[in-house]
Amino acid sequence: MIQFANVVVYNYQYLLDPKVAGIISKEMEKECVVVFDEAHNIDNVCIEALSVNIRQQTLDGATRNLSQVTQLIEKSKATDANRLRQEYSRLVEGLAQRGNLAGTDTWLANPALPQDILQEAVPGNIRRAEHFVAFLKRLVQYIKNRMITEKVESESPVSFVTALQNQAGIDQKSLKFCYDRLHSLLLTLEVTNTDEFMYIQTVCDFATLVGTYTRGFTIIIEPYDERMPNIPDPVLQLSCLDSSLAIKPVFEKFQSVVITSGTLSPIDLYPRLLNFHPVISNSYKMTLTRDCLCPMVLTRGSDQLPVSTKFDMRSDPGVVRNYGRLLLEMVTAVPDGIVCFFVSYSYMDGIVNSWNEMGILQEVMQHKLVFIETQDVVETTLALDNYRRACDCGRGAVFFSVARGKVAEGIDFDRHYGRLVIMYGVPFQYTLSRILRARLEYLRETFQIKENDFLTFDAVRQAAQCVGRVIRSKADYGMMIFADKRYNRHDKRSKLPGWILSHLREAHLNLSTDMSVHIAREFLRRMAQPYDKTGKGLNATLLSQADLEKMEKK
């Protein structure tokens, strides 16, 4: 249908992930206008598009797949040996010219980016079907041996390929052709249920990417998950570090690309991350008929003790108690729905347990019901549904959620479903993650982006994404509380989007709990007054027929 449509709305992956884009988006003409909306996380999507994870189950599945393929080859030899011979001669002529491989819906395209695919004949050592299967068996065996390790290993694709050459006799050029060669073989063997061969496809994905790219990637082998060091769960991750790789073909192919979001700030960091020069870079204000946003920065409790989720402070009973008192004061003052975001699931579990022991939760429940997001999608959906019902019937509710969870990205708490959002702490990424560390090092060396700058930028865009859930239309109103003393520092605060900063008054910084309750009461009283929705003079937000005619004349 894409060839006939005027407007196509789809997921980022259809354009950025070369495996999918090679099938779906190759029909798009140069004149198309591409708009990435809600693009504040575009760098992460670009990185995921070119990253591959291999676990023990993947390798076991790949071994099973290879046995199946061997049987199919034997069967094919017995019934129709001509097919394999024809394939061999096709490969000699050079199959990587994309046209020779019929693109079908069941097969994804090559995982490497279009301009990096070799346009030449398949190497001789993998042309014959049996040789190719033997080649893959060696590859799978080598990866299995590499994953038997006691400590974490990290290396570049170049050193991985060199070791592979020395120990398993597999050269870089053959690796590049892995994916296409498998595609060709399964087409020749007339395999229809390609889902069964997912494991070996993943291994070939990995091989093609490792063989193609020497820069901007790292390979990390972890013997176990750090959160559960006693359970062996080895994983080999080929992680892309450079988000500009996946988006480069999009910039080259289309003449107009727009990247937009409500939380693209600081706006000058995105061109550096994605390595391009914007023709126009602009940040727009919100046109509102009244001041219906009220952001506040809370730095201390009523007892004047500072609050923060910094590692050395987060388990301090004084901080936990002050965070609890803040919620308790707010549920008495704010009607309908309140949403609280925490920095991680583990922190949320810990603080909810502490509040329960202190008796704070029981007091909150007298005013509003409490619902909690969990890692189970079904449970969370049910909790959200009941939260909405509690808000609808006037009982009021509080929803506890996680800043990097499912709810923070996609669910709106508009109107009475969210009158207040409390952001407990600054949602930094898990800084000990090896992939994150490798990426920070790469950003520092390649784009001269300081580690601290990137981490702060990443945490603040996530916080802005969370609090932005509360206001969803011009008639809506809501409050945001950034509950952490670090938000009072200029380097954190200045990275918030302009439309939040323009409403953040000097008087709303460095607040204590009792001051913030006073401001909240004042704000809610002001919002309860009747007002003219269309606005007057400079604040006019709805255009009349006459206004439109004036604009046309201009």
Beta strands, then each sheet from edge to edge (+ up, - down):
strand 1: 33-36
strand 2: 52-55
strand 3: 153-155
strand 4: 217-224
strand 5: 232-240
strand 6: 256-259
strand 7: 293-300
strand 8: 337-342
strand 9: 369-372
strand 10: 397-402
strand 11: 420-424
strand 12: 478-483
strand 13: 511-512
sheet 1: 1+ 6+
sheet 2: 2+ 5- 4+ 3-
sheet 3: 9+ 10+ 8+ 11+ 12+ 7+ 13+
end
